[in-house]
Amino acid sequence: MVCYGDNAKQSTFVNAEEFFTATDEAFVDKDGYVIEGIHGFSQNKESENTFLYYTFDFEYIGKNQRTSVEYDFAPRVVYNSEYTFDSDYFSMYRTRNNSIVSTWANFDSDSEATATVKALGLEIGYFNGSIKPLSDDIYEVRGVIQIPKKIKEDSNRELILYLCGVPYEIH
């Protein structure tokens, strides 16, 4: 969420546009400055895990105000119709309304991901807990969930990401 040469502290993240670019590189150098071309989370090459990144837009078309929406968008990944992964995730959102775009805010995460978020200085606000009918807001969501690296390496088996109970096939 920051650009090359920026110091990775909370104030840097408020208006940043770059977000969640997958990488095997370190996020910041020893002095806390963002390494050129690196944005988002990283994973050591020796790790047994990797990250699945996703992004989507949604517009609320319901007739009643909704609260506690954030957990509707908790990701669930099902691999080969047998294995389910639904922890170690994190997502951010911002709203767009005509030409007005809000800053990124923490949309959803589990307890382990929250520690990662704080360690990276990404704690910049939370979802306000409700969406209203007849709003012109478009919600842009970007997220990541940790999955075993074996899933990435086996592209012959079915991989489904569920959001709000809706399945999305991953290729």
N, CA, C and O of each residue as an XYZ file, in Angstrom:
684
protein
N       0.810     -1.195      0.000
C       0.000      0.000      0.000
C       0.850      1.253      0.000
O       0.322      2.360      0.104
N       2.122      1.097     -0.112
C       3.008      2.249     -0.130
C       3.890      2.190     -1.348
O       3.924      1.181     -2.053
N       4.587      3.242     -1.595
C       5.427      3.318     -2.780
C       6.894      3.315     -2.393
O       7.250      3.621     -1.255
N       7.737      2.968     -3.351
C       9.169      2.888     -3.135
C       9.688      4.153     -2.465
O       9.354      5.264     -2.879
N      10.500      3.984     -1.437
C      11.110      5.102     -0.750
C      10.281      5.653      0.388
O      10.793      6.436      1.189
N       9.015      5.270      0.489
C       8.185      5.724      1.602
C       8.547      4.925      2.844
O       8.864      3.739      2.762
N       8.495      5.582      3.987
C       8.711      4.872      5.236
C       7.424      4.158      5.606
O       6.345      4.740      5.498
N       7.517      2.909      6.040
C       6.335      2.093      6.332
C       5.782      2.415      7.711
O       5.940      1.630      8.647
N       5.154      3.534      7.835
C       4.478      3.889      9.078
C       3.028      4.210      8.750
O       2.688      4.402      7.583
N       2.184      4.270      9.747
C       0.741      4.354      9.529
C       0.333      5.505      8.620
O      -0.523      5.314      7.756
N       0.899      6.668      8.776
C       0.477      7.818      7.971
C       0.708      7.598      6.482
O       0.021      8.201      5.657
N       1.653      6.754      6.131
C       1.951      6.476      4.725
C       0.800      5.764      4.040
O       0.597      5.947      2.840
N       0.044      4.959      4.767
C      -0.935      4.077      4.168
C      -2.274      4.742      3.860
O      -3.086      4.145      3.154
N      -2.537      5.926      4.347
C      -3.864      6.503      4.279
C      -4.352      6.719      2.851
O      -5.497      6.375      2.555
N      -3.549      7.266      1.961
C      -4.016      7.564      0.612
C      -3.317      6.736     -0.467
O      -3.414      7.057     -1.652
N      -2.623      5.684     -0.071
C      -1.855      4.895     -1.038
C      -2.776      4.165     -2.006
O      -3.851      3.708     -1.617
N      -2.366      4.056     -3.246
C      -3.164      3.388     -4.267
C      -2.721      1.958     -4.516
O      -3.558      1.101     -4.799
N      -1.425      1.676     -4.418
C      -0.929      0.340     -4.691
C      -1.258     -0.561     -3.515
O      -1.091     -0.167     -2.361
N      -1.729     -1.780     -3.804
C      -2.189     -2.623     -2.706
C      -2.169     -4.088     -3.100
O      -2.668     -4.450     -4.165
N      -1.610     -4.916     -2.271
C      -1.645     -6.369     -2.413
C      -1.049     -6.857     -3.721
O      -1.755     -7.472     -4.521
N       0.182     -6.611     -3.954
C       0.885     -7.212     -5.082
C       1.667     -8.403     -4.549
O       2.502     -8.256     -3.656
N       1.400     -9.566     -5.091
C       2.060    -10.788     -4.591
C       3.558    -10.721     -4.824
O       4.012    -10.224     -5.855
N       4.334    -11.225     -3.856
C       5.782    -11.154     -3.959
C       6.444    -12.169     -3.043
O       5.878    -12.571     -2.026
N       7.642    -12.575     -3.414
C       8.461    -13.410     -2.537
C       9.537    -12.568     -1.856
O      10.354    -13.098     -1.104
N       9.541    -11.287     -2.110
C      10.562    -10.387     -1.570
C      10.139     -9.822     -0.214
O       8.964     -9.855      0.150
N      11.109     -9.311      0.512
C      10.806     -8.626      1.773
C      10.044     -7.341      1.468
O      10.258     -6.720      0.427
N       9.158     -6.945      2.375
C       8.332     -5.753      2.177
C       9.124     -4.461      2.414
O       9.025     -3.510      1.639
N       9.903     -4.444      3.484
C      10.692     -3.247      3.802
C      12.145     -3.639      4.057
O      12.450     -4.790      4.370
N      13.024     -2.666      3.917
C      14.434     -2.937      4.213
C      14.686     -2.796      5.715
O      13.756     -2.553      6.483
N      15.943     -2.948      6.128
C      16.273     -2.926      7.558
C      15.989     -1.592      8.221
O      15.872     -1.520      9.445
N      15.874     -0.513      7.414
C      15.579      0.801      7.977
C      14.085      1.136      7.938
O      13.689      2.237      8.321
N      13.254      0.197      7.478
C      11.809      0.430      7.446
C      11.308      1.077      6.175
O      10.150      1.487      6.112
N      12.163      1.182      5.146
C      11.729      1.780      3.885
C      11.277      0.705      2.914
O      11.868     -0.373      2.844
N      10.224      1.004      2.166
C       9.659      0.051      1.227
C      10.646     -0.223      0.097
O      11.213      0.702     -0.484
N      10.843     -1.495     -0.203
C      11.765     -1.907     -1.258
C      11.118     -1.662     -2.617
O       9.916     -1.868     -2.784
N      11.907     -1.228     -3.571
C      11.391     -0.881     -4.896
C      10.572     -2.012     -5.512
O      11.020     -3.158     -5.561
N       9.375     -1.682     -5.978
C       8.517     -2.642     -6.667
C       7.779     -3.604     -5.765
O       7.115     -4.514     -6.263
N       7.868     -3.439     -4.460
C       7.247     -4.378     -3.536
C       6.076     -3.693     -2.837
O       6.227     -2.619     -2.254
N       4.914     -4.328     -2.903
C       3.711     -3.798     -2.257
C       2.913     -4.964     -1.699
O       2.690     -5.947     -2.406
N       2.489     -4.879     -0.475
C       1.628     -5.911      0.092
C       2.370     -6.952      0.899
O       3.465     -6.694      1.399
N       1.782     -8.127      1.029
C       2.341     -9.188      1.848
C       3.384     -9.987      1.083
O       3.355    -10.040     -0.146
N       4.293    -10.602      1.803
C       5.289    -11.464      1.158
C       5.341    -12.792      1.901
O       4.897    -12.897      3.044
N       5.886    -13.795      1.240
C       6.018    -15.119      1.834
C       7.392    -15.663      1.472
O       7.804    -15.590      0.314
N       8.091    -16.199      2.437
C       9.401    -16.796      2.223
C       9.288    -17.957      1.224
O       8.341    -18.739      1.302
N      10.231    -18.079      0.298
C      10.180    -19.138     -0.716
C      10.203    -20.527     -0.094
O       9.677    -21.469     -0.687
N      10.796    -20.679      1.078
C      10.874    -21.974      1.732
C       9.579    -22.340      2.463
O       9.424    -23.474      2.916
N       8.669    -21.406      2.578
C       7.417    -21.651      3.292
C       6.570    -22.692      2.567
O       6.637    -22.815      1.344
N       5.780    -23.435      3.324
C       4.851    -24.397      2.735
C       3.568    -23.713      2.284
O       2.696    -24.356      1.700
N       3.445    -22.412      2.550
C       2.230    -21.673      2.225
C       2.487    -20.600      1.183
O       3.627    -20.212      0.927
N       1.411    -20.135      0.596
C       1.452    -19.005     -0.328
C       0.174    -18.196     -0.109
O      -0.655    -18.566      0.723
N       0.009    -17.108     -0.840
C      -1.176    -16.284     -0.686
C      -2.024    -16.306     -1.949
O      -1.495    -16.242     -3.059
N      -3.328    -16.395     -1.780
C      -4.280    -16.242     -2.868
C      -4.869    -14.842     -2.730
O      -5.513    -14.529     -1.729
N      -4.646    -14.002     -3.736
C      -5.145    -12.638     -3.728
C      -6.432    -12.560     -4.532
O      -6.572    -13.253     -5.540
N      -7.368    -11.733     -4.104
C      -8.600    -11.543     -4.854
C      -9.051    -10.095     -4.726
O      -8.706     -9.394     -3.775
N      -9.830     -9.673     -5.709
C     -10.382     -8.319     -5.691
C     -11.758     -8.353     -6.342
O     -11.979     -9.096     -7.298
N     -12.670     -7.559     -5.831
C     -14.003     -7.486     -6.422
C     -14.651     -6.158     -6.036
O     -14.247     -5.503     -5.075
N     -15.665     -5.783     -6.810
C     -16.502     -4.621     -6.514
C     -17.898     -5.133     -6.197
O     -18.354     -6.112     -6.787
N     -18.581     -4.468     -5.259
C     -19.984     -4.800     -5.063
C     -20.782     -3.535     -4.815
O     -20.287     -2.542     -4.282
N     -22.040     -3.615     -5.223
C     -22.996     -2.536     -5.026
C     -24.184     -3.147     -4.298
O     -24.689     -4.193     -4.705
N     -24.629     -2.508     -3.233
C     -25.727     -3.059     -2.452
C     -27.059     -2.742     -3.128
O     -27.373     -1.579     -3.380
N     -27.844     -3.790     -3.420
C     -29.135     -3.588     -4.076
C     -30.295     -4.031     -3.178
O     -31.440     -4.091     -3.626
N     -29.999     -4.341     -1.913
C     -31.046     -4.757     -0.981
C     -31.978     -3.597     -0.622
O     -31.679     -2.432     -0.883
N     -33.097     -3.944     -0.024
C     -34.110     -2.941      0.316
C     -34.022     -2.458      1.765
O     -34.653     -1.462      2.120
N     -33.248     -3.150      2.605
C     -33.097     -2.774      4.012
C     -31.636     -2.530      4.340
O     -30.744     -3.094      3.707
N     -31.394     -1.671      5.351
C     -30.021     -1.441      5.794
C     -29.449     -2.738      6.350
O     -30.138     -3.462      7.068
N     -28.185     -3.038      6.019
C     -27.518     -4.243      6.488
C     -26.403     -3.865      7.449
O     -25.649     -2.924      7.204
N     -26.308     -4.607      8.540
C     -25.201     -4.413      9.473
C     -24.400     -5.710      9.551
O     -24.855     -6.757      9.090
N     -23.231     -5.635     10.124
C     -22.331     -6.786     10.270
C     -22.067     -7.468      8.935
O     -22.016     -8.695      8.857
N     -21.904     -6.688      7.911
C     -21.683     -7.206      6.558
C     -20.309     -7.826      6.413
O     -20.117     -8.721      5.590
N     -19.342     -7.360      7.207
C     -17.963     -7.773      6.985
C     -17.779     -9.282      6.971
O     -16.979     -9.784      6.182
N     -18.490    -10.026      7.818
C     -18.291    -11.477      7.859
C     -18.968    -12.192      6.695
O     -18.673    -13.359      6.437
N     -19.870    -11.513      5.987
C     -20.433    -12.081      4.765
C     -19.332    -12.312      3.743
O     -19.427    -13.212      2.909
N     -18.293    -11.501      3.810
C     -17.221    -11.558      2.823
C     -15.978    -12.280      3.319
O     -14.913    -12.166      2.711
N     -16.099    -13.019      4.409
C     -14.983    -13.839      4.868
C     -14.744    -14.919      3.814
O     -15.674    -15.649      3.471
N     -13.525    -15.040      3.291
C     -13.272    -16.000      2.218
C     -13.234    -17.434      2.727
O     -12.818    -17.708      3.852
N     -13.678    -18.331      1.868
C     -13.556    -19.764      2.133
C     -13.061    -20.390      0.835
O     -13.704    -20.261     -0.207
N     -11.923    -21.064      0.900
C     -11.328    -21.693     -0.273
C     -11.498    -23.197     -0.144
O     -11.141    -23.789      0.875
N     -12.049    -23.814     -1.195
C     -12.238    -25.267     -1.212
C     -11.403    -25.828     -2.359
O     -11.555    -25.431     -3.515
N     -10.526    -26.753     -2.013
C      -9.610    -27.363     -2.974
C     -10.009    -28.810     -3.214
O     -10.160    -29.577     -2.263
N     -10.182    -29.194     -4.483
C     -10.467    -30.561     -4.881
C     -11.712    -31.120     -4.183
O     -11.803    -32.327     -3.959
N     -12.654    -30.265     -3.843
C     -13.913    -30.631     -3.168
C     -13.692    -31.329     -1.827
O     -14.634    -31.893     -1.271
N     -12.467    -31.302     -1.296
C     -12.156    -32.036     -0.067
C     -11.590    -31.161      1.052
O     -11.891    -31.382      2.226
N     -10.779    -30.180      0.696
C     -10.040    -29.416      1.696
C     -10.568    -27.982      1.745
O     -10.720    -27.330      0.713
N     -10.841    -27.510      2.942
C     -11.374    -26.160      3.127
C     -10.394    -25.321      3.925
O      -9.858    -25.760      4.942
N     -10.167    -24.092      3.440
C      -9.302    -23.128      4.126
C     -10.115    -21.855      4.340
O     -10.627    -21.273      3.384
N     -10.234    -21.423      5.603
C     -11.044    -20.247      5.892
C     -10.439    -19.378      6.998
O     -11.147    -18.610      7.649
N      -9.141    -19.504      7.201
C      -8.471    -18.661      8.199
C      -7.251    -18.014      7.558
O      -6.961    -18.245      6.384
N      -6.542    -17.208      8.329
C      -5.356    -16.493      7.856
C      -5.688    -15.622      6.649
O      -5.017    -15.694      5.620
N      -6.714    -14.810      6.779
C      -7.103    -13.924      5.693
C      -7.169    -12.474      6.166
O      -7.200    -12.187      7.363
N      -7.189    -11.588      5.203
C      -7.253    -10.157      5.490
C      -7.799     -9.451      4.264
O      -7.420     -9.791      3.143
N      -8.681     -8.474      4.449
C      -9.159     -7.694      3.309
C      -9.368     -6.241      3.696
O      -9.606     -5.905      4.856
N      -9.271     -5.400      2.687
C      -9.457     -3.959      2.842
C     -10.548     -3.519      1.870
O     -10.838     -4.214      0.896
N     -11.147     -2.370      2.138
C     -12.158     -1.857      1.218
C     -12.060     -0.341      1.150
O     -11.471      0.309      2.013
N     -12.651      0.193      0.104
C     -12.884      1.628     -0.002
C     -14.149      1.793     -0.826
O     -14.524      0.901     -1.586
N     -14.801      2.930     -0.675
C     -16.017      3.195     -1.447
C     -15.727      4.189     -2.551
O     -14.869      5.063     -2.424
N     -16.466      4.031     -3.644
C     -16.416      4.978     -4.758
C     -17.835      5.458     -5.000
O     -18.769      4.658     -5.059
N     -17.992      6.753     -5.140
C     -19.296      7.329     -5.417
C     -19.066      8.465     -6.394
O     -18.611      9.541     -6.007
N     -19.381      8.227     -7.671
C     -19.054      9.180     -8.742
C     -17.549      9.427     -8.731
O     -16.782      8.497     -8.979
N     -17.114     10.622     -8.459
C     -15.677     10.908     -8.472
C     -15.058     10.867     -7.081
O     -13.854     11.084     -6.941
N     -15.846     10.596     -6.059
C     -15.340     10.568     -4.681
C     -14.900      9.144     -4.338
O     -15.678      8.200     -4.472
N     -13.651      8.996     -3.896
C     -13.114      7.693     -3.498
C     -12.593      7.823     -2.079
O     -11.785      8.703     -1.783
N     -13.059      6.941     -1.199
C     -12.606      6.995      0.194
C     -11.229      6.350      0.318
O     -10.737      5.739     -0.631
N     -10.616      6.485      1.479
C      -9.334      5.833      1.732
C      -9.582      4.372      2.113
O     -10.693      4.006      2.499
N      -8.553      3.548      2.006
C      -8.667      2.135      2.351
C      -8.930      1.971      3.836
O      -8.383      2.713      4.653
N      -9.764      1.002      4.189
C     -10.039      0.680      5.586
C     -10.041     -0.830      5.741
O     -10.291     -1.554      4.777
N      -9.766     -1.308      6.936
C      -9.758     -2.732      7.235
C     -11.184     -3.253      7.155
O     -12.046     -2.810      7.914
N     -11.446     -4.188      6.246
C     -12.792     -4.706      6.049
C     -13.035     -5.969      6.849
O     -14.090     -6.118      7.466
N     -12.084     -6.872      6.847
C     -12.310     -8.162      7.468
C     -10.980     -8.866      7.674
O     -10.099     -8.795      6.817
N     -10.829     -9.537      8.792
C      -9.641    -10.345      9.031
C      -9.906    -11.285     10.185
O     -10.802    -11.041     10.994
N      -9.147    -12.344     10.270
C      -9.246    -13.205     11.437
C      -8.176    -12.791     12.435
O      -7.388    -11.887     12.159
N      -8.141    -13.440     13.589
C      -7.265    -12.982     14.669
C      -5.791    -13.062     14.299
O      -5.024    -12.164     14.646
N      -5.374    -14.128     13.597
C      -3.965    -14.251     13.231
C      -3.571    -13.196     12.212
O      -2.481    -12.630     12.294
N      -4.444    -12.928     11.256
C      -4.149    -11.918     10.242
C      -4.090    -10.533     10.868
O      -3.328     -9.680     10.412
N      -4.888    -10.299     11.911
C      -4.878     -8.998     12.574
C      -3.492     -8.688     13.127
O      -3.050     -7.540     13.080
N      -2.804     -9.699     13.650
C      -1.437     -9.487     14.154
C      -0.510     -9.089     13.012
O       0.341     -8.214     13.179
N      -0.669     -9.725     11.853
C       0.137     -9.377     10.679
C      -0.150     -7.949     10.242
O       0.763     -7.189      9.918
N      -1.424     -7.599     10.236
C      -1.843     -6.247      9.849
C      -1.163     -5.206     10.729
O      -0.629     -4.215     10.231
N      -1.185     -5.431     12.021
C      -0.572     -4.482     12.953
C       0.933     -4.428     12.775
O       1.540     -3.361     12.868
N       1.538     -5.590     12.518
C       2.991     -5.633     12.331
C       3.416     -4.835     11.104
O       4.495     -4.241     11.098
N       2.584     -4.814     10.067
C       2.904     -4.073      8.849
C       2.442     -2.620      8.902
O       2.717     -1.854      7.979
N       1.749     -2.233      9.965
C       1.281     -0.861     10.059
C       0.080     -0.576      9.191
O      -0.109      0.564      8.767
N      -0.746     -1.585      8.907
C      -1.891     -1.411      8.016
C      -3.184     -1.082      8.743
O      -4.237     -0.995      8.111
N      -3.131     -0.900     10.032
C      -4.341     -0.680     10.818
C      -4.823      0.756     10.611
O      -4.425      1.656     11.351
N      -5.671      0.975      9.614
C      -6.055      2.354      9.270
C      -7.541      2.614      9.396
O      -8.023      3.638      8.910
N      -8.276      1.731     10.025
C      -9.705      1.942     10.203
C     -10.458      0.667      9.934
O      -9.899     -0.284      9.387
N     -11.719      0.633     10.310
C     -12.534     -0.560     10.165
C     -13.823     -0.239      9.420
O     -14.251      0.913      9.352
N     -14.425     -1.270      8.870
C     -15.719     -1.133      8.229
C     -16.714     -0.592      9.238
O     -16.729     -1.026     10.390
N     -17.540      0.347      8.821
C     -18.434      0.999      9.783
C     -19.619      0.139     10.190
O     -20.424      0.559     11.022
N     -19.745     -1.056      9.622
C     -20.739     -1.999     10.103
C     -22.088     -1.964      9.425
O     -22.947     -2.781      9.757
N     -22.322     -1.052      8.483
C     -23.623     -1.049      7.824
C     -23.528     -0.519      6.397
O     -22.683      0.316      6.074
N     -24.420     -1.033      5.559
C     -24.572     -0.509      4.203
C     -26.039     -0.166      4.016
O     -26.915     -0.843      4.555
N     -26.304      0.876      3.258
C     -27.662      1.409      3.156
C     -28.240      1.190      1.765
O     -27.517      1.234      0.769
N     -29.566      0.951      1.702
C     -30.209      0.811      0.397
C     -30.240      2.144     -0.347
O     -30.160      3.215      0.256
N     -30.358      2.051     -1.666
C     -30.469      3.221     -2.544
C     -29.239      4.121     -2.491
O     -29.323      5.306     -2.813
N     -28.117      3.574     -2.092
C     -26.866      4.318     -2.083
C     -26.192      4.154     -3.437
O     -26.347      3.122     -4.090
N     -25.454      5.157     -3.855
C     -24.697      5.069     -5.104
C     -23.289      4.537     -4.879
O     -22.488      4.493     -5.813
N     -22.978      4.133     -3.650
C     -21.634      3.662     -3.333
C     -21.332      2.327     -4.004
O     -22.164      1.419     -4.013
N     -20.134      2.224     -4.562
C     -19.569      0.969     -5.037
C     -18.462      0.634     -4.049
O     -17.611      1.476     -3.761
N     -18.467     -0.582     -3.529
C     -17.454     -1.011     -2.580
C     -16.389     -1.809     -3.330
O     -16.686     -2.834     -3.943
N     -15.165     -1.334     -3.275
C     -14.035     -2.035     -3.871
C     -13.333     -2.787     -2.748
O     -12.906     -2.183     -1.764
N     -13.212     -4.106     -2.893
C     -12.613     -4.950     -1.858
C     -11.407     -5.666     -2.447
O     -11.475     -6.209     -3.550
N     -10.315     -5.664     -1.714
C      -9.126     -6.424     -2.085
C      -8.737     -7.275     -0.884
O      -8.686     -6.783      0.243
N      -8.463     -8.554     -1.129
C      -8.174     -9.436     -0.013
C      -7.121    -10.469     -0.334
O      -6.687    -10.618     -1.476
N      -6.726    -11.175      0.698
C      -5.708    -12.214      0.590
C      -6.016    -13.287      1.631
O      -6.440    -12.981      2.746
N      -5.797    -14.550      1.254
C      -5.941    -15.658      2.195
C      -4.755    -16.587      1.995
O      -4.346    -16.863      0.867
N      -4.214    -17.063      3.102
C      -3.056    -17.954      3.037
C      -3.540    -19.391      2.767
O      -4.462    -19.886      3.414
N      -2.893    -20.034      1.798
C      -3.234    -21.415      1.447
C      -1.934    -22.203      1.279
O      -0.872    -21.603      1.107
N      -2.000    -23.539      1.326
C      -0.785    -24.333      1.099
C      -0.258    -24.143     -0.322
O      -1.026    -24.036     -1.278
N       1.054    -24.104     -0.435
C       1.701    -23.914     -1.741
C       1.358    -25.057     -2.706
O       1.351    -24.856     -3.921
N       1.075    -26.240     -2.179
C       0.722    -27.382     -3.035
C      -0.495    -27.069     -3.905
O      -0.599    -27.565     -5.027
N      -1.394    -26.269     -3.405
C      -2.584    -25.917     -4.187
C      -2.189    -25.125     -5.426
O      -2.695    -25.383     -6.518
N      -1.299    -24.176     -5.261
C      -0.838    -23.365     -6.390
C      -0.126    -24.229     -7.423
O      -0.255    -24.005     -8.627
N       0.625    -25.217     -6.945
C       1.415    -26.053     -7.839
C       0.578    -27.103     -8.572
O       1.033    -27.657     -9.573
N      -0.637    -27.388     -8.092
C      -1.495    -28.391     -8.715
C      -2.676    -27.698     -9.385
O      -3.736    -27.540     -8.780
N      -2.489    -27.288    -10.628
C      -3.531    -26.542    -11.331
C      -4.570    -27.450    -11.989
O      -5.506    -26.956    -12.618
N      -4.419    -28.775    -11.855
C      -5.361    -29.707    -12.474
C      -6.602    -29.950    -11.627
O      -7.586    -30.499    -12.124
N      -6.577    -29.558    -10.377
C      -7.700    -29.827     -9.476
C      -8.537    -28.566     -9.299
O      -8.056    -27.448     -9.484
N      -9.783    -28.767     -8.941
C     -10.721    -27.663     -8.771
C     -10.372    -26.816     -7.544
O     -10.076    -27.344     -6.472
N     -10.412    -25.501     -7.723
C     -10.177    -24.558     -6.633
C     -11.293    -23.523     -6.682
O     -11.456    -22.822     -7.681
N     -12.061    -23.430     -5.598
C     -13.215    -22.543     -5.544
C     -13.042    -21.567     -4.377
O     -12.711    -21.976     -3.264
N     -13.267    -20.288     -4.636
C     -13.307    -19.259     -3.593
C     -14.763    -18.898     -3.365
O     -15.462    -18.512     -4.302
N     -15.229    -19.020     -2.122
C     -16.601    -18.653     -1.769
C     -16.604    -17.319     -1.047
O     -15.867    -17.127     -0.079
N     -17.432    -16.399     -1.517
C     -17.692    -15.123     -0.849
C     -19.199    -14.951     -0.794
O     -19.862    -15.050     -1.826
N     -19.756    -14.697      0.380
C     -21.209    -14.594      0.578
C     -21.911    -15.864      0.098
O     -23.052    -15.806     -0.362
N     -21.245    -16.995      0.202
C     -21.834    -18.253     -0.224
C     -21.819    -18.483     -1.723
O     -22.267    -19.531     -2.190
N     -21.312    -17.522     -2.486
C     -21.269    -17.640     -3.945
C     -19.913    -18.219     -4.354
O     -18.872    -17.711     -3.938
N     -19.923    -19.287     -5.173
C     -18.652    -19.893     -5.588
C     -18.037    -19.179     -6.797
O     -18.733    -18.813     -7.744
N     -16.724    -18.994     -6.737
C     -15.957    -18.426     -7.860
C     -14.816    -19.389     -8.144
O     -13.972    -19.636     -7.282
N     -14.794    -19.936     -9.367
C     -13.749    -20.878     -9.742
C     -12.451    -20.131    -10.014
O     -12.445    -19.125    -10.723
N     -11.355    -20.621     -9.452
C     -10.035    -20.004     -9.595
C      -9.257    -20.801    -10.624
O      -9.210    -22.029    -10.556
N      -8.645    -20.111    -11.578
C      -7.820    -20.766    -12.608
C      -6.386    -20.339    -12.445
O      -5.522    -20.772    -13.209
